[in-house]
Amino acid sequence: MKDKVVVITGASSGIGKALAREFARRGAKVVTGSRSGIPDPEFLELSASVLDIRMDVSKESDCRMLIEKAVERFGTIDILINNAGIAMRALFADVEVDVIRRVMDTNFWGTVYCSKYALPFLLRSGGSLVGVSSIAGYKGLPGRTGYSASKFAIQGFLEVVRIENLKKGLHVLIACPGYTTSNIRNVALSRDGTSQGETPLDEAKLMPAEEVARRIIRAIEKKKDRLVLTTQGKLTVLLNKFFPKFIDRMAYNLLAKEPDSPFK
C-alpha cells in the first residue's frame, strides 16, 4: 500500500478512522472525508501525506469536492472506500419517513456520489472501489428499515458497477462487517430523528474496528469481491440461504431482547 492514494469517507471514528490509521501506517497517501474532521494528532504524525477534508457525503457537491481535492493534491486515486454511514433504530410503523430518507442520503447516495466522481480515476489507475456494507445488507434487520434498505441498495449498486467494468481492470469490493466496536449505535437515529444516545449492545464483545480495517485491507490486496466478517455474520448469511424463516425468527428474538427494544 506504500504511496497508494486512498480516499476514505466517514473517517473520523470507528472503521473509517481505523482504516485511515492503518493505511497511513503502511505508507499510503490518505485522504479522509468526514463532517467532524480528524482531530487526532497521532494519526497525522503517522504520515506526512494526509489530507483531511470536512465534508458531508449526503451532499453531491461535497463528494465532488472531496474527489477533486484528492486528485489536485496527489494526482490520482488508487482506492476509494465508501465507509460513511448512519444507523437508525425504530419500528417502521413508528418511524418518521424523513429518518429513512436521511439514512439513505448518507449511506446509499453518499456511496453513489463519491463513486461517480472517483470512477474515471479508478479506471485509469486500475484501482479498487470499496463499499462498507453490513450483514444488514444480506438480511433485513427489524427496527432498522432504513439502514438495511441502504445496505441492500449499496450492494446492488456495487455489483452492477463491478459487472459493467469487468473488462476494464476495476476491482470492486463489498465489505460486510458484523457487529463492530463503533459509535454508530450511539448516534443512531431514533423514530423522530434524534440521536439514540447509547448502544444497546455490549461493545466489549464485538470485533474491534482495527481488526475489521486490517481484514478489509487484506481483501483489497487480494482483490476479493466480497468480505463477510464475524462468525455470527457468516452464519447469518449462510443459514439465510437455506432457512430464511428460521433466521427471521432469530432476528426478531434478537431485537426483542435488546435493552429498550422498540418491540413493546
N, C-alpha and C positions, 0 to 999 in steps of 0.2 A: 504493500500500500504506500510505500515511500513515494512522495511527490505526486500522488494521485490527488485530483481536485474533487473534494467530496462536499456536496451540499446536503444539509440536514435540517429539516423543519421540526418544530417542537423541541428545540434543543436545550431549553432552559431547565428541564427536570427529567426524571425517570429514564426511560430507554434512550431518548434523544440525547440527553446530557451524557449518559454512559457511552453512547456511540461516538459523540464528539471527542470525549476524552481519550477513548481507545484509538480512534483514527489519528488524533494528534500525537499520541504516544508512539505510533508506528510511522510517524514522519509524513503523514498526509497533509495536504493543504486543505484546511477545513473552513467551510462557510456555514455559519449557523444562523438560522432564522427563527425568531420567536417573538411573542408580544412583550415579554419582560426582559429579554436580553440575558446574557450570561455573566453574572457578577462574581464569577469565580476566578480570582487571580491565579490560583494554582493551575487551572486549566489553561489560561492564557500563557502561562510560563512553559507549558509543555511544547509549544511550537511557536515559532516566530511567524508562521504562515497561517494566521487565523483571522477571519473576517466575520465579525458579529453584527448582524443586521436586525434591527427591531422591525417587525412586520406582522401582519395578520393574514394567515392563509385563506381566510374566508373572503378576502378582497382580491379580485383578479389583478388589479393594478399593483398591489404589494407583491404578488407572486411573480409578476413580470419583472418588477424592480429587483427582487432577490436574484433572479437568474441573470439579469443584465449586469448587476454589480459583481456577481461571481465571475462572469466572463471578462468584465472590464479589468478586474484585479488579477485574475490568473490565466486568462486566455482561452480556457476551455472548461468543460465539466466531464469528469470521468464517472462519477457516481452521484445519483440523486436518491436520497432516502426520504420518502414521504412518511414522516412519523407523527406530525402534529395531529392531535385528536382530543376530543372531549367526550365524556360519557354522560349518561342520564340514568335515573332510577325512579321509575313510576309506572303504574299500570296504564295501558293505552286508554282505558276508559276515563282515567283521571287527568292525564297529562294535557297541557295546552299545546296546540298544534305548533306554535312558534318555537317550542322547545325542540321538537323534532327537526324543524327547519334549521335551527341554529346548529344542531349536531351534524346534519347533512352538509351545511355550508362549510363547516370546518373539516370534517373527516373526508367526505367524498369530493366536494367541489375544490377543496384545497389541494387534494391529490391531482385532480384533473387540471387545474390551472398551472401548478408547478410543472407537471409532466409535459403539458402542451408547450410551454416556453423552453423547457430544457431539452426536448426531444431532438431538435436539429443538432445540438452539440453532442448529445449522447450517441447519435448515429455516426457523427463524424469521428468520435473517439473510440467507437466500438465499446461503449460503456455499459453501465448497469443502472437500470431503473428499478427501484425498490419501493414496495408499499408495505408498511407495517399494518397488517390487518389484525385478526384476532380469531380465536376459536369461535367467537360470536359471529364470524363470517361464514362458518360452516353450519352452526346450529343456532337457531333463534333462541335467545335467552329471555325468559319472562321478566317484565319490568324494564327491559332495555330495547324497546321497539326501535327508536331512532338509532341507537348505537349498532344493533345487529343489522338494521337495514343499510346503514352506511358501510359497514364492513362487507356485507354481501355485495353491495354495489362496487366497492373498491376492487374486489376480487374479479368480478365480471369484467370491469373496465380494463384491468391489467392483463387479463387473459387475452382479450381482444387485441390490445396493443402488442402483446407477445406474438400472436399469430400473424398479425399484419406485417410484422417486421422479422419474420423467421429467416429470411434470406438476406437481411441487412446487417447482421452481426450484433444486434441489440440483445443484451441479457436482461430479462425481467424476472425479478424475484418477488414472490408473495410470501411474506414472513408472518406467521401466525403464533405469537406467544400465547401461553396460557396466562393464568394469574401471575402477575409480576409486581415486585415492590415498586410502587409509584404513587404519586399524589393524585393520579387521575380519578380515583374514587373519592378522595377528599373534596375535589372541586366538581364532582359530577352534578349535573343539573337535576333538581327535584321537579315535581309536577308543574310548578309555577315558574320555573326557570332560575330560582335561587340556588345557591350552592348547597350541596348536601352537608358539607362541613366535616364529616368524619366517615371513615371507611367502615363498612360492615364486615370486613374480613380481618383475620389475624395476619397482618403483613409479615410477621416473622416467619411464617410457614410458606411464603411464596418464593418463586425463583428470583434471585437478585437481578436488578436491571443490568448490572455489569456482566453477568453470565449471559443474559439474553443478547447483549451487544456483541460479545465475543462470538457467539454462535451465528449471529446474523453476518458478521464479517467473514466468518469461515464459509458460510453459504455463498456469499458473493465471490469469494476466491475460487470456490469450486463450481461456480456458475449454475447453482441449483435453481430449479423453477419454483420450488415450494419448500417452506420450512415450517414444521409444526412442532411446538415445544411443550414440555412438561408431560409427565406420564398421564395425568388426568386429561390433558388436551388431546393427546394421541388416542387414548381410549375413547374419548367422546367422538372424535372424527371417525374412528374405525367402527364402533358399535352403531353409530347413527346410520351407517350404510345398510346395516342388516336388521337392526332393531329400533327403528325410529320412534315407535310408540313408547317403548321402554325408556328411551332417552328423554322423551317428552315428560314422562312422569318423574324421572330423576331430576330434570331441570326445574320442574315445578316444586318438588320437595326441597331442593337446594335453596331456592329463593325463599320459600316459606319459612325456612329455619333461620334465615338471616336476622340479625338484630334490627328491630324497627322495620320488619318486612312490609311492603305495600299490600301483601295479602292479609286481610283482616281476619 
